[in-house]
Every structure is written in structure tokens, then in C-alpha cells.
Amino acid sequence: GGLWRDELGDEGVRPRVPNIREVLRSGQEVMVQVVKEAIGTKGARLTTNITLPGRRLVLMPTTDYTGVSRRIEDERERSRLRNFLETIKIPGMGLIVRTVAEGCRNEELVQDVEFLSRLWAKIIERQRDLGAPALLHRDFGLVFRIVRDMLNEEVTGLLIDSRHEYDRIMDILGIMSPESKSKVRLYQDRNKALFEAYGVETEIDKALRRKVWLKCGGHLIIDQTEALVCVDVNTGKFTGATSLADTVLRTNLEAAAEIARQLRLRDLAGIIVVDFIDMERAEHRQQVLDALEEAVRCDRTKVHVMGLTQLGLVEMTRKKVQQGLEAALSRACPYCEGRGRVLSEETMAARARRRIRESFRQTEGEAVLMEMHPSAAALLIGPGGGNLKDLEREAGKTIFVRGVESCHLEKMEVVMVGTRAEVAAAALPVKEGQILDLDILEPHVTNRDNGIARIEGYIIDVEKGARVVGKKVKVEIIRVFRTYARGRIMETVGEMDRL
């Protein structure tokens, strides 16, 4: 659509945003381009102003406009490029010169225009042949986009470990940029994978962490929320060698450079709020702001540093085009649902007590079996089973608690309610007289001569087991209780001594 104007006379005329009903009608077919993919709960953003990027130029078939990238600062070069665009521009279409085109030959610009015009002709042909909805054009694959958009004079080399993709890249560069072929190398080391050799996996793991360490010993804390990105700067282990003000300034300056790097690395976007360490001097605050603005200039995505708020926070915005690194490589925890925290053992033990009381009110059973995480189960049982005994006296029932390592900390389940004999048979994993091969995991907390083994979270207190911690031994079960069993090692005294 165009710009509508309110009838305010010659003065005070301002553009009016049209109502969608004035632009589109039901059943109408339009060609649109996705300029921003769907992120989270927000849908994709579409436009009718189509742009087709090439190596050096961007074709705008629906807009009659010419322009030169702002990153090309030499005025003579800007003038040369703009003048030449007018000679090769297709009537009714627009062209924008990309940064990589600085200093390129006129013939290379002509090649881009010819390639992009052929591409547009194919899109128009598909539009005539297909009815809506239909995909008319998809941007080229990752390898092509990397060669087209990123392999410029600032890049010293491109390593690739696939012979097939290497050959494809060389074919693409033969057409688009033959002088860049020397930068591409095939990685052929069979002893180490490419990502392993250059520590890429380790760097990806670092880029997903909340804490980012600075070289000076300070650190950043980066939190992403639905509304904005928060970055907190801390001095951490850095105490400095001079005054506190100089320590704070140095930390903030290093943080400014690292924040700009993390924005690019993690592809953070939207509203960004940075809490630098408080600085008393106005010149120090301005110095940090200047450093931050300088650091974000090399970002290919548009970044605006808005300045300091009344609370001393730095506000920034970064254009959101696609999902960031965290969203691309991970998903919200199905247990904590993105909170990053789980309920404590104390909370789960309290909930388990309420659940047990509720199960006894709803049934006539004599006993109940509860399964939960071992650490929460230990709190429910209490030292020496004291908490469990109190709960049994209150309920007038028998309660069995089984700790299960595979059970999530926030999960618990009443597995069975029935007679005492039925529940005991289901709850106790061992019987008196049974002989088992058990791993002695640790010494007993109070009786240091004994050792502890576990079966599905159920504790086996093994007599004289402390001396064989870390070993597997044959154990006879001699007594069975609801919360633990006692056992003894089957070897003779001489064999024990050798152990």
C-alpha cells in the first residue's frame, strides 16, 4: 500500500497507517516474502516488498530505488557505484549495493543483475502456474548462503570436511567470486573431527551457559526472558591493583566488548538491558558507553545503544530476525518448564505427607507404598525413621517409602494401597536369607565399620562393609525392615583381610 494523508491542509500533514481492509480483500492472492520467521508465540512477519540478495547486489523487483550500503564510507566509491547502478538498473526495479561490492569490477555487478533478474523471472513464472497457497522460492541452502554472505575480505579461510560440499563451494565461487577460491580448504584429518580439532563443541557449550567469564576475573550473567534480555556485570574475582574506581572501569570496559561479542555469538535480539557496575564519575560512564557503541559497530545486525536510564541501566535494541542460538539448540526443560529451578526436597516431602493422608481418606487400605526421589524420600522417612513413625501414628496405617533414582525430584506416586502383607511384598526388594552380589557404595554415616549398598534406592546396611567400599561382594540378607535391611558379607575372615 501507499501513504494516506489526513486532510489537515498544507501544514500538519502526516502519513496515516491504512486499515488492513483498505489494502486486502477476502479471497485476494498476493505474493509475500517472509522477512522474520515465527519466534515463540509470535507469528512470522511478511512483506510485499520483495528482496532477492545476490553476492554483491540486492534486487528489489517491486520497488524503484537505488542505494549503496552505509558501510561503504568512501564517497568516491559510493558515487562510482551509484552512477553505475543507474546504467544497469532494470526499469521499475530497485538495486542496493552490498558492502562486499566495494572496489569490485563493473562486470561483476552486471553478473549479479543478470543472475537475480533470471531468478525473479522464474518466480513470476511459478506464480502464474501455481495457485495460492504455494511456495514460489526458498532461499538457497546453508553452504550457498555462507559463501554468498560471509566469505568476504575479512574472512581469511573456510574449512570444510565434506568433499561433496567442498566441490559445490568451488563451483559456486567459480561463478560468483573466483578470487576467493584460495581461501577454501578441505579438512582431511581422519584422527580428529573438524569440530573437535578446533574446539567448536566446547565453544557452543560456553555460549549456552548463563555465566560468561571475563579475562580480568569478572563475569557476566546473561538471562533471556520473554520480554527482554538482561545482562549483569560483576567484578567477580577481580580486585584490581589501584583504586576501586579504576577496577570498576576496567571491568566495565572489558564487559562492553564481551557483551557485543555475546550478542553476535548467541544472536540475542529485542530489548537488551545491561546493568554495568556502578560508576561515580560521569567521564567513566561515558567512556563505557562509547566502548559499547564502538564494539557493536561490527555487528551485521542493526544495534541501537539508547543510553543510560535514571536507574543507571544501559538500554539497547538489536533487530530480531530469527531465533537465537539457545532457542535453536535447546528447548525448555519439560520438568521446570523453563524456570531453571525445581522444588526442594523439603517441599516434596511435605507434599508426599499430604498425598499419603489423602490416599488413606479415599481408601480403606491398611498400608500404602509411595515412590519418590531418594533424597526427598530420606527427608520423608527422617533420621531413624522418626518422621515416618509420626505419620503412621497420626494415620493409624503402615507406610512404605521407596526411593527411586530414576524418579524426577518433583515427581512422586502412590504405587499401591492394600493390606500390610500385600504392600510389604511389593515394597521390599529383598527377603531374609537371600544372597545377593552388591556394590558397597560408601561407609555407614554413624557406624563407620559398616558399609552401605542400595537396591532401587532401598538401603542395605552391610556389617563390616567399610573395608570393601568400591568393591562388589556377596551379601546375605539377615534382617529386613521397611526402610532398610541388614546384611553380612559371605566371605571368611581371611578373605576379608585380603580384601
Disulfide bonds with the S-S distance in Angstrom:
none
